[in-house]
Amino acid sequence: MPVSADLFITKTDGQPTYFPGSTVVYSIVASNAGPGAVVGATVTDNFSSQITSARFSCSGSGGGTCPQNGSGNINALVNLPSGASVTFQVLAEVSTNSTGNLVNVANIAAPGGVTDPNQSNNTATDTNTLRTTAAGVEISGRVMTPDGRGLRNAIVSIIDNRGIRRTVTTSSFGYYQFEDIEVGQGYIFAVSSKRFRFVPRVIEVSDTLTDIDFVGQE
């Protein structure tokens, strides 16, 4: 007897615009509203020629499973129990020669033996309009110890999509600030300290950010 499962997918980069030469960070979430469990659904995302390279990571929730990482176009088999989801995070490099809207489409398809009663939600599209000028913004936050105290003299670094690194040192109360940061791309934020470990983060910068905080791990 065929399994019935309502598969659906969403996709966004959280930004209405993009810059040529920038990094776009897409979040693609594939889910199963049930009632049946699905083994071997296919998630696809074919990037346009405006994207010069793409790499992704994936994690599951509620028992969902997917390939941990990959590069290029996405063509992945995922397993989705009822109520489960998987999330692909994609870092996509946009061509410096890109023009017009940046449009990207993600799809999910049920495997054989599974009936999807609502296929209208099996496709998700994200569209960004072109911006040609970028203004510098400020980024600030605080670096803290595991018990919430400000950590002085920690080194905070950001790396842009060209591999250019900028660093600052935290104040006596753990605060830091970067100025004149170009918007419209994703940055890798990292913190180094002699005493604690910190998890790097990838953040898309489109405006001033004042709460990019880090908490150390023993």
VMD Tcl script that draws the C-alpha trace (Angstrom):
set ca {
  {0.00 0.00 0.00}
  {1.51 3.39 -0.98}
  {2.83 5.62 1.80}
  {1.28 9.10 2.00}
  {3.55 11.95 3.09}
  {3.34 15.71 2.58}
  {6.88 16.76 1.71}
  {7.65 20.48 1.53}
  {10.66 22.76 1.14}
  {11.63 26.36 1.96}
  {14.59 28.43 0.87}
  {15.93 31.87 1.82}
  {19.12 33.85 2.22}
  {17.40 36.42 4.44}
  {18.38 39.27 2.10}
  {16.38 41.18 -0.54}
  {19.45 42.25 -2.55}
  {22.92 41.09 -3.55}
  {26.23 42.50 -4.80}
  {28.34 41.09 -7.64}
  {31.36 39.32 -6.15}
  {29.60 38.71 -2.83}
  {28.93 35.50 -0.90}
  {25.27 34.50 -0.50}
  {24.33 32.19 2.38}
  {21.23 30.14 1.58}
  {19.24 28.09 4.10}
  {17.22 25.27 2.53}
  {14.88 23.29 4.79}
  {13.21 20.09 3.55}
  {10.48 18.68 5.79}
  {7.89 15.94 6.07}
  {4.47 16.81 7.50}
  {3.51 13.13 7.43}
  {1.69 11.02 8.10}
  {4.08 8.47 6.58}
  {7.86 8.22 6.87}
  {9.93 8.74 3.71}
  {13.23 7.07 2.83}
  {15.11 8.42 -0.17}
  {13.39 11.69 -1.04}
  {15.48 13.78 -3.46}
  {16.46 17.40 -2.77}
  {17.82 19.27 -5.79}
  {19.16 22.76 -6.33}
  {20.82 23.68 -9.63}
  {22.65 26.98 -9.28}
  {22.58 29.52 -12.10}
  {25.68 30.62 -14.03}
  {25.78 33.68 -11.77}
  {27.10 31.38 -9.01}
  {30.77 30.56 -9.61}
  {31.06 28.04 -6.77}
  {28.91 26.62 -3.98}
  {29.57 24.40 -0.99}
  {27.08 23.13 1.53}
  {26.65 21.38 4.85}
  {23.54 19.58 6.06}
  {22.08 18.52 9.41}
  {18.87 16.78 10.42}
  {16.20 17.30 13.07}
  {13.57 14.88 14.39}
  {15.36 11.88 12.89}
  {15.97 13.40 9.46}
  {19.24 12.44 7.76}
  {21.15 13.86 4.78}
  {24.69 14.10 3.35}
  {26.88 16.03 5.79}
  {28.54 18.19 3.16}
  {29.25 18.65 -0.53}
  {29.93 21.15 -3.27}
  {28.35 22.30 -6.51}
  {24.71 21.65 -7.39}
  {22.69 19.77 -4.79}
  {21.26 16.38 -5.73}
  {20.87 14.62 -2.40}
  {18.88 11.72 -1.01}
  {17.33 12.47 2.37}
  {15.39 10.40 4.88}
  {12.47 12.09 6.61}
  {10.35 10.42 9.29}
  {7.02 12.12 9.90}
  {7.69 15.51 11.52}
  {11.39 15.48 10.60}
  {13.42 17.99 8.61}
  {16.89 18.50 7.17}
  {18.62 21.86 6.71}
  {21.17 22.60 3.99}
  {23.35 25.67 4.54}
  {24.89 26.81 1.27}
  {27.73 29.29 0.79}
  {27.44 30.49 -2.81}
  {30.00 32.76 -4.47}
  {28.44 35.26 -6.89}
  {30.28 36.21 -10.08}
  {31.79 39.69 -10.18}
  {30.11 40.03 -13.59}
  {26.63 39.10 -12.38}
  {23.76 41.27 -13.64}
  {20.01 41.26 -13.11}
  {18.14 39.34 -10.43}
  {19.78 36.42 -8.66}
  {17.17 33.63 -8.73}
  {17.61 30.23 -7.16}
  {15.17 27.33 -6.95}
  {15.20 24.29 -4.65}
  {12.98 21.20 -5.05}
  {12.03 18.07 -3.14}
  {10.59 14.96 -4.80}
  {9.11 11.84 -3.23}
  {10.61 8.44 -4.09}
  {8.70 5.64 -5.75}
  {6.02 4.14 -3.55}
  {5.30 7.43 -1.77}
  {2.31 9.62 -2.61}
  {2.65 13.33 -1.86}
  {-0.89 14.75 -1.52}
  {0.26 18.39 -1.83}
  {2.96 19.00 -4.43}
  {2.39 22.77 -4.54}
  {4.90 23.18 -1.70}
  {7.64 21.02 -3.24}
  {9.44 23.99 -4.83}
  {10.91 27.09 -3.19}
  {12.37 30.12 -4.95}
  {14.62 32.85 -3.56}
  {15.08 36.08 -5.54}
  {17.57 38.89 -4.87}
  {17.69 42.15 -6.79}
  {20.99 43.66 -7.88}
  {22.77 46.37 -5.89}
  {25.87 48.00 -7.32}
  {27.18 50.12 -4.45}
  {28.14 49.09 -0.94}
  {28.49 51.28 2.15}
  {30.67 50.37 5.10}
  {28.97 49.47 8.37}
  {30.02 48.73 11.95}
  {30.02 45.31 13.57}
  {30.38 44.93 17.30}
  {29.78 42.47 20.10}
  {31.26 40.90 23.18}
  {33.47 37.91 23.91}
  {32.65 36.15 27.18}
  {33.91 33.36 29.39}
  {31.68 30.30 29.93}
  {30.23 31.94 33.07}
  {29.35 35.16 31.23}
  {32.22 37.47 32.19}
  {33.87 39.68 29.56}
  {37.14 38.23 28.23}
  {39.92 40.75 27.66}
  {42.66 40.52 25.02}
  {40.86 37.90 22.93}
  {41.55 38.21 19.20}
  {38.46 38.51 17.01}
  {38.92 38.04 13.27}
  {36.66 38.29 10.24}
  {37.48 36.87 6.80}
  {35.69 38.07 3.69}
  {34.98 36.15 0.48}
  {38.35 37.20 -0.96}
  {40.20 35.67 1.97}
  {41.10 39.07 3.45}
  {41.36 38.94 7.24}
  {40.81 41.77 9.71}
  {41.46 41.44 13.44}
  {40.77 43.39 16.61}
  {41.49 42.74 20.30}
  {38.76 42.83 22.93}
  {38.68 45.49 25.62}
  {39.06 44.85 29.34}
  {35.32 44.04 29.48}
  {35.35 41.82 26.39}
  {33.89 44.26 23.86}
  {35.10 44.58 20.28}
  {34.21 46.60 17.19}
  {34.96 46.58 13.47}
  {34.39 49.66 11.31}
  {33.80 50.19 7.58}
  {32.81 46.59 6.82}
  {31.50 46.05 3.31}
  {27.92 44.80 3.19}
  {26.44 42.24 0.85}
  {28.63 39.24 1.61}
  {29.15 36.51 4.18}
  {32.03 36.74 6.65}
  {33.68 34.06 8.77}
  {33.89 35.26 12.37}
  {36.40 33.56 14.66}
  {37.81 34.17 18.15}
  {41.11 32.95 19.55}
  {42.09 32.87 23.22}
  {44.73 31.10 25.27}
  {42.18 29.80 27.78}
  {38.96 29.03 25.89}
  {37.70 27.59 22.60}
  {35.19 29.41 20.39}
  {33.03 28.10 17.55}
  {33.48 30.07 14.28}
  {30.36 31.52 12.68}
  {29.39 32.52 9.14}
  {27.30 35.70 9.09}
  {25.79 37.56 6.15}
  {26.31 41.30 6.66}
  {23.70 43.65 5.19}
  {23.63 46.39 7.85}
  {25.20 47.43 11.15}
  {25.36 44.57 13.65}
  {25.74 45.22 17.38}
  {25.20 41.87 19.09}
  {27.65 39.40 17.52}
  {28.61 37.77 20.83}
  {30.79 34.74 21.52}
  {30.83 32.51 24.61}
  {33.90 30.41 25.27}
  {34.03 26.68 25.90}
  {36.38 24.95 28.31}
}
mol new
graphics top color blue
foreach p $ca { graphics top sphere $p radius 0.5 }
foreach p [lrange $ca 0 end-1] q [lrange $ca 1 end] { graphics top cylinder $p $q radius 0.2 }
display resetview
